[in-house]
């Protein structure tokens, strides 16, 4: 089995335009895909990432205009982190966020300097200093932002899970998916990884009692991990198929193929790296136009009529 890190993480937003403005104009990510929810094409689905939307750099959002407030709680993907190159980059974003009237809190996370804030939907995000930790060679700088190259967000860092009982999750990640418990970070939390030389594959697993999460705007719907090619995804499917509870089967999402499986309340997606967002769009044109997978193209007029301008 070959899982090599995070692929993307998907959330709910109330306002796609405000969401786009924040992630592009404040955080300096690139809108690399403007599409729709393939299961409900009345809903925008946006992807932000590095210059070409490399797996591991991607944040995705489903727009639900009438959605209510999220109530954070246990049995959830509680929050995510993004890696920045240095302490200087962290200070740059602290000033940039505060200039945008976003409250920030300086903290330490997984033993690293970090900055906690909430986006426009109250999603909790941490910027974490990466320094000399390894990141994938494929990750690229974004030439479509005014954030200086030396300060730009690199990609996804540790993703935090909170659970009433963390043991089933820990067993799933280590016994079934091949993660290892970290022993080389100065943190009291349980952290599992696929690469002890980097932070880009990590899950932070925290046991928390109390109320379950109530989904709303800013809710994290699922975390996708990277199974690079079709054979890797098939191998995961063969493994998942031996476990309790149903899975989605392999689904062709046009930009990648996916498999969904819920375990101990957490929705996991296993997604291929290819073909990626440049399968039908040039690098220069990524995110500029509504992009539909081939099987929805004959419904374009209907879909566009039901969407607001973005």
VOVO-676073 format. One record per residue (C-alpha): residue number from 1; residue in three letters; x, y, z. Coordinates in nm, 3 decimals, padded with zeros to 5 digits. Layout:
// residues N
{NUM; Ala; {X; Y; Z}}
...
***
This chain:
// residues 310
{1; Unk; {00.000; 00.000; 00.000}}
{2; Unk; {00.133; 00.343; -00.093}}
{3; Unk; {-00.004; 00.654; 00.083}}
{4; Unk; {00.239; 00.947; 00.069}}
{5; Unk; {00.071; 01.228; 00.260}}
{6; Unk; {-00.228; 01.460; 00.251}}
{7; Unk; {-00.403; 01.528; -00.079}}
{8; Unk; {-00.665; 01.790; 00.014}}
{9; Unk; {-00.900; 01.885; 00.293}}
{10; Unk; {-01.261; 01.991; 00.233}}
{11; Unk; {-01.479; 02.238; 00.422}}
{12; Unk; {-01.813; 02.422; 00.404}}
{13; Unk; {-01.834; 02.794; 00.331}}
{14; Unk; {-02.136; 03.023; 00.339}}
{15; Unk; {-02.008; 03.268; 00.077}}
{16; Unk; {-01.785; 03.157; -00.211}}
{17; Unk; {-01.687; 03.514; -00.304}}
{18; Unk; {-01.577; 03.606; 00.048}}
{19; Unk; {-01.405; 03.269; 00.073}}
{20; Unk; {-01.216; 03.331; -00.251}}
{21; Unk; {-01.116; 03.681; -00.144}}
{22; Unk; {-00.976; 03.557; 00.186}}
{23; Unk; {-00.773; 03.262; 00.058}}
{24; Unk; {-00.641; 03.443; -00.249}}
{25; Unk; {-00.597; 03.800; -00.128}}
{26; Unk; {-00.503; 03.738; 00.236}}
{27; Unk; {-00.338; 03.395; 00.249}}
{28; Unk; {-00.190; 03.419; -00.099}}
{29; Unk; {-00.309; 03.083; -00.227}}
{30; Unk; {-00.421; 03.039; -00.586}}
{31; Unk; {-00.774; 02.952; -00.691}}
{32; Unk; {-00.683; 02.657; -00.913}}
{33; Unk; {-01.027; 02.508; -00.973}}
{34; Unk; {-01.369; 02.671; -00.988}}
{35; Unk; {-01.615; 02.386; -01.032}}
{36; Unk; {-01.929; 02.241; -00.876}}
{37; Unk; {-02.007; 01.965; -00.633}}
{38; Unk; {-02.034; 01.667; -00.867}}
{39; Unk; {-02.308; 01.516; -00.648}}
{40; Unk; {-02.502; 01.847; -00.633}}
{41; Unk; {-02.408; 02.076; -00.926}}
{42; Unk; {-02.608; 02.366; -00.782}}
{43; Unk; {-02.323; 02.412; -00.534}}
{44; Unk; {-01.984; 02.574; -00.607}}
{45; Unk; {-01.676; 02.367; -00.528}}
{46; Unk; {-01.354; 02.569; -00.506}}
{47; Unk; {-00.996; 02.443; -00.475}}
{48; Unk; {-00.707; 02.660; -00.353}}
{49; Unk; {-00.342; 02.556; -00.352}}
{50; Unk; {-00.002; 02.622; -00.498}}
{51; Unk; {00.046; 02.748; -00.855}}
{52; Unk; {-00.083; 02.430; -01.021}}
{53; Unk; {-00.289; 02.277; -00.741}}
{54; Unk; {-00.036; 02.014; -00.641}}
{55; Unk; {-00.171; 01.743; -00.413}}
{56; Unk; {-00.085; 01.818; -00.050}}
{57; Unk; {-00.132; 02.194; -00.096}}
{58; Unk; {-00.507; 02.189; -00.156}}
{59; Unk; {-00.794; 02.336; 00.044}}
{60; Unk; {-01.140; 02.278; -00.102}}
{61; Unk; {-01.471; 02.442; -00.013}}
{62; Unk; {-01.834; 02.365; -00.087}}
{63; Unk; {-02.056; 02.674; -00.088}}
{64; Unk; {-02.385; 02.636; 00.106}}
{65; Unk; {-02.541; 02.986; 00.128}}
{66; Unk; {-02.813; 02.894; 00.379}}
{67; Unk; {-02.588; 02.699; 00.614}}
{68; Unk; {-02.593; 02.777; 00.985}}
{69; Unk; {-02.317; 02.819; 01.240}}
{70; Unk; {-02.075; 02.533; 01.302}}
{71; Unk; {-02.058; 02.407; 01.660}}
{72; Unk; {-01.711; 02.263; 01.718}}
{73; Unk; {-01.698; 01.940; 01.909}}
{74; Unk; {-01.550; 01.597; 01.938}}
{75; Unk; {-01.557; 01.313; 01.684}}
{76; Unk; {-01.443; 01.556; 01.417}}
{77; Unk; {-01.163; 01.683; 01.200}}
{78; Unk; {-01.120; 01.970; 01.440}}
{79; Unk; {-00.875; 02.198; 01.263}}
{80; Unk; {-00.600; 02.208; 01.003}}
{81; Unk; {-00.259; 02.363; 00.970}}
{82; Unk; {-00.061; 02.517; 00.688}}
{83; Unk; {00.318; 02.516; 00.673}}
{84; Unk; {00.516; 02.837; 00.629}}
{85; Unk; {00.892; 02.846; 00.562}}
{86; Unk; {01.021; 03.039; 00.861}}
{87; Unk; {00.956; 03.247; 01.171}}
{88; Unk; {00.989; 03.556; 00.949}}
{89; Unk; {00.707; 03.422; 00.731}}
{90; Unk; {00.494; 03.369; 01.040}}
{91; Unk; {00.548; 03.732; 01.143}}
{92; Unk; {00.463; 03.845; 00.790}}
{93; Unk; {00.129; 03.665; 00.804}}
{94; Unk; {00.055; 03.789; 01.155}}
{95; Unk; {00.072; 04.146; 01.026}}
{96; Unk; {-00.115; 04.060; 00.706}}
{97; Unk; {-00.399; 03.888; 00.892}}
{98; Unk; {-00.430; 04.163; 01.150}}
{99; Unk; {-00.438; 04.421; 00.868}}
{100; Unk; {-00.738; 04.224; 00.736}}
{101; Unk; {-00.900; 04.248; 01.084}}
{102; Unk; {-00.837; 03.881; 01.162}}
{103; Unk; {-00.747; 03.812; 01.527}}
{104; Unk; {-00.437; 03.598; 01.569}}
{105; Unk; {-00.290; 03.406; 01.862}}
{106; Unk; {00.076; 03.312; 01.884}}
{107; Unk; {00.123; 02.958; 02.011}}
{108; Unk; {00.335; 02.645; 01.992}}
{109; Unk; {00.199; 02.348; 01.798}}
{110; Unk; {00.369; 02.008; 01.758}}
{111; Unk; {00.669; 02.176; 01.917}}
{112; Unk; {00.686; 02.444; 01.647}}
{113; Unk; {00.612; 02.819; 01.651}}
{114; Unk; {00.259; 02.869; 01.519}}
{115; Unk; {-00.014; 03.126; 01.465}}
{116; Unk; {-00.380; 03.042; 01.527}}
{117; Unk; {-00.665; 03.229; 01.358}}
{118; Unk; {-01.014; 03.177; 01.216}}
{119; Unk; {-01.116; 03.236; 00.856}}
{120; Unk; {-01.433; 03.419; 00.749}}
{121; Unk; {-01.641; 03.108; 00.830}}
{122; Unk; {-01.479; 03.060; 01.175}}
{123; Unk; {-01.272; 02.764; 01.054}}
{124; Unk; {-00.971; 02.724; 01.285}}
{125; Unk; {-00.638; 02.729; 01.100}}
{126; Unk; {-00.283; 02.728; 01.228}}
{127; Unk; {00.021; 02.850; 01.039}}
{128; Unk; {00.314; 02.634; 01.152}}
{129; Unk; {00.684; 02.710; 01.097}}
{130; Unk; {00.837; 02.435; 00.885}}
{131; Unk; {01.203; 02.551; 00.883}}
{132; Unk; {01.423; 02.264; 00.761}}
{133; Unk; {01.162; 01.989; 00.779}}
{134; Unk; {01.113; 01.803; 00.451}}
{135; Unk; {00.831; 01.897; 00.212}}
{136; Unk; {00.746; 01.732; -00.123}}
{137; Unk; {00.964; 01.840; -00.415}}
{138; Unk; {00.653; 01.879; -00.631}}
{139; Unk; {00.516; 02.171; -00.426}}
{140; Unk; {00.552; 02.500; -00.616}}
{141; Unk; {00.560; 02.869; -00.536}}
{142; Unk; {00.268; 03.079; -00.656}}
{143; Unk; {00.363; 03.354; -00.902}}
{144; Unk; {00.002; 03.481; -00.900}}
{145; Unk; {00.017; 03.642; -00.555}}
{146; Unk; {00.178; 03.948; -00.400}}
{147; Unk; {00.305; 03.739; -00.104}}
{148; Unk; {00.686; 03.728; -00.138}}
{149; Unk; {00.825; 03.389; -00.242}}
{150; Unk; {01.022; 03.349; 00.082}}
{151; Unk; {00.706; 03.390; 00.290}}
{152; Unk; {00.450; 03.194; 00.088}}
{153; Unk; {00.245; 02.911; 00.239}}
{154; Unk; {00.403; 02.580; 00.143}}
{155; Unk; {00.113; 02.336; 00.182}}
{156; Unk; {-00.082; 02.134; 00.435}}
{157; Unk; {00.072; 02.048; 00.769}}
{158; Unk; {-00.065; 01.839; 01.058}}
{159; Unk; {-00.441; 01.780; 01.061}}
{160; Unk; {-00.602; 01.755; 01.405}}
{161; Unk; {-00.860; 01.490; 01.489}}
{162; Unk; {-01.057; 01.500; 01.816}}
{163; Unk; {-01.233; 01.184; 01.928}}
{164; Unk; {-01.414; 01.045; 02.229}}
{165; Unk; {-01.210; 00.728; 02.187}}
{166; Unk; {-00.889; 00.771; 01.990}}
{167; Unk; {-00.786; 00.404; 01.998}}
{168; Unk; {-00.988; 00.289; 01.693}}
{169; Unk; {-00.850; 00.578; 01.489}}
{170; Unk; {-00.495; 00.518; 01.603}}
{171; Unk; {-00.526; 00.149; 01.516}}
{172; Unk; {-00.677; 00.229; 01.175}}
{173; Unk; {-00.403; 00.473; 01.081}}
{174; Unk; {-00.114; 00.258; 01.204}}
{175; Unk; {-00.230; -00.100; 01.152}}
{176; Unk; {-00.433; -00.054; 00.832}}
{177; Unk; {-00.281; 00.249; 00.658}}
{178; Unk; {00.085; 00.229; 00.759}}
{179; Unk; {00.130; 00.544; 00.969}}
{180; Unk; {00.378; 00.542; 01.258}}
{181; Unk; {00.354; 00.709; 01.597}}
{182; Unk; {00.604; 00.994; 01.625}}
{183; Unk; {00.854; 01.004; 01.906}}
{184; Unk; {01.063; 01.298; 01.786}}
{185; Unk; {00.836; 01.599; 01.847}}
{186; Unk; {00.815; 01.790; 02.174}}
{187; Unk; {00.439; 01.759; 02.219}}
{188; Unk; {00.219; 01.572; 02.465}}
{189; Unk; {-00.033; 01.484; 02.194}}
{190; Unk; {-00.031; 01.163; 01.992}}
{191; Unk; {00.102; 01.234; 01.643}}
{192; Unk; {00.121; 00.982; 01.360}}
{193; Unk; {00.320; 01.028; 01.042}}
{194; Unk; {00.435; 00.870; 00.719}}
{195; Unk; {00.761; 01.069; 00.718}}
{196; Unk; {00.943; 01.150; 01.041}}
{197; Unk; {01.157; 01.405; 00.852}}
{198; Unk; {00.855; 01.616; 00.759}}
{199; Unk; {00.530; 01.756; 00.903}}
{200; Unk; {00.333; 01.732; 00.579}}
{201; Unk; {00.176; 01.387; 00.641}}
{202; Unk; {00.090; 01.416; 01.009}}
{203; Unk; {-00.229; 01.362; 01.205}}
{204; Unk; {-00.257; 01.496; 01.561}}
{205; Unk; {-00.499; 01.275; 01.755}}
{206; Unk; {-00.661; 01.416; 02.070}}
{207; Unk; {-00.908; 01.243; 02.298}}
{208; Unk; {-01.193; 01.479; 02.394}}
{209; Unk; {-01.524; 01.407; 02.559}}
{210; Unk; {-01.835; 01.623; 02.540}}
{211; Unk; {-02.070; 01.716; 02.259}}
{212; Unk; {-02.015; 01.597; 01.905}}
{213; Unk; {-01.952; 01.853; 01.632}}
{214; Unk; {-02.262; 02.009; 01.476}}
{215; Unk; {-02.181; 02.081; 01.109}}
{216; Unk; {-02.219; 02.435; 00.979}}
{217; Unk; {-02.007; 02.695; 00.798}}
{218; Unk; {-01.640; 02.626; 00.862}}
{219; Unk; {-01.706; 02.256; 00.918}}
{220; Unk; {-01.438; 02.018; 00.792}}
{221; Unk; {-01.620; 01.752; 00.592}}
{222; Unk; {-01.331; 01.518; 00.507}}
{223; Unk; {-00.958; 01.475; 00.481}}
{224; Unk; {-00.815; 01.324; 00.163}}
{225; Unk; {-00.483; 01.142; 00.155}}
{226; Unk; {-00.266; 01.088; -00.151}}
{227; Unk; {-00.262; 00.746; -00.318}}
{228; Unk; {-00.061; 00.859; -00.621}}
{229; Unk; {-00.180; 00.629; -00.899}}
{230; Unk; {-00.464; 00.392; -00.986}}
{231; Unk; {-00.280; 00.085; -00.861}}
{232; Unk; {-00.221; 00.251; -00.523}}
{233; Unk; {-00.588; 00.341; -00.493}}
{234; Unk; {-00.692; -00.012; -00.588}}
{235; Unk; {-00.463; -00.151; -00.318}}
{236; Unk; {-00.627; 00.075; -00.061}}
{237; Unk; {-00.970; -00.030; -00.185}}
{238; Unk; {-00.878; -00.397; -00.143}}
{239; Unk; {-00.773; -00.325; 00.215}}
{240; Unk; {-01.070; -00.103; 00.304}}
{241; Unk; {-01.305; -00.363; 00.161}}
{242; Unk; {-01.197; -00.608; 00.434}}
{243; Unk; {-01.290; -00.363; 00.712}}
{244; Unk; {-01.630; -00.310; 00.880}}
{245; Unk; {-01.880; -00.065; 00.729}}
{246; Unk; {-01.936; 00.022; 00.368}}
{247; Unk; {-01.715; 00.233; 00.147}}
{248; Unk; {-01.802; 00.435; -00.163}}
{249; Unk; {-01.613; 00.223; -00.410}}
{250; Unk; {-01.375; 00.397; -00.650}}
{251; Unk; {-01.530; 00.708; -00.807}}
{252; Unk; {-01.389; 00.896; -01.106}}
{253; Unk; {-01.387; 01.264; -01.009}}
{254; Unk; {-01.230; 01.360; -01.346}}
{255; Unk; {-00.942; 01.552; -01.183}}
{256; Unk; {-00.856; 01.246; -00.973}}
{257; Unk; {-01.011; 00.917; -00.866}}
{258; Unk; {-01.141; 00.878; -00.513}}
{259; Unk; {-01.253; 00.631; -00.250}}
{260; Unk; {-01.446; 00.741; 00.062}}
{261; Unk; {-01.460; 00.559; 00.393}}
{262; Unk; {-01.589; 00.673; 00.733}}
{263; Unk; {-01.406; 00.529; 01.033}}
{264; Unk; {-01.471; 00.626; 01.397}}
{265; Unk; {-01.678; 00.927; 01.279}}
{266; Unk; {-01.403; 01.064; 01.050}}
{267; Unk; {-01.456; 01.072; 00.673}}
{268; Unk; {-01.141; 00.979; 00.484}}
{269; Unk; {-01.095; 01.014; 00.111}}
{270; Unk; {-00.819; 00.835; -00.076}}
{271; Unk; {-00.738; 01.027; -00.395}}
{272; Unk; {-00.500; 00.984; -00.686}}
{273; Unk; {-00.254; 01.255; -00.784}}
{274; Unk; {-00.336; 01.233; -01.153}}
{275; Unk; {-00.460; 01.360; -01.385}}
{276; Unk; {-00.481; 01.684; -01.180}}
{277; Unk; {-00.631; 02.022; -01.265}}
{278; Unk; {-00.422; 02.081; -01.577}}
{279; Unk; {-00.584; 01.783; -01.751}}
{280; Unk; {-00.808; 02.022; -01.944}}
{281; Unk; {-00.681; 02.369; -01.848}}
{282; Unk; {-00.352; 02.552; -01.902}}
{283; Unk; {-00.159; 02.666; -01.597}}
{284; Unk; {-00.230; 03.028; -01.687}}
{285; Unk; {-00.607; 02.971; -01.700}}
{286; Unk; {-00.651; 02.767; -01.381}}
{287; Unk; {-00.942; 02.896; -01.173}}
{288; Unk; {-01.052; 03.160; -01.424}}
{289; Unk; {-01.360; 02.989; -01.563}}
{290; Unk; {-01.625; 02.746; -01.443}}
{291; Unk; {-01.474; 02.407; -01.513}}
{292; Unk; {-01.702; 02.105; -01.540}}
{293; Unk; {-01.609; 01.739; -01.570}}
{294; Unk; {-01.699; 01.587; -01.904}}
{295; Unk; {-02.006; 01.407; -01.770}}
{296; Unk; {-02.162; 01.741; -01.661}}
{297; Unk; {-02.066; 01.942; -01.969}}
{298; Unk; {-02.398; 01.881; -02.146}}
{299; Unk; {-02.572; 02.046; -01.846}}
{300; Unk; {-02.351; 02.360; -01.850}}
{301; Unk; {-02.628; 02.606; -01.940}}
{302; Unk; {-02.855; 02.477; -01.663}}
{303; Unk; {-02.571; 02.470; -01.406}}
{304; Unk; {-02.447; 02.821; -01.490}}
{305; Unk; {-02.800; 02.961; -01.469}}
{306; Unk; {-02.830; 02.835; -01.111}}
{307; Unk; {-02.494; 02.975; -00.993}}
{308; Unk; {-02.415; 03.334; -00.897}}
{309; Unk; {-02.120; 03.513; -01.059}}
{310; Unk; {-01.783; 03.453; -00.898}}
***
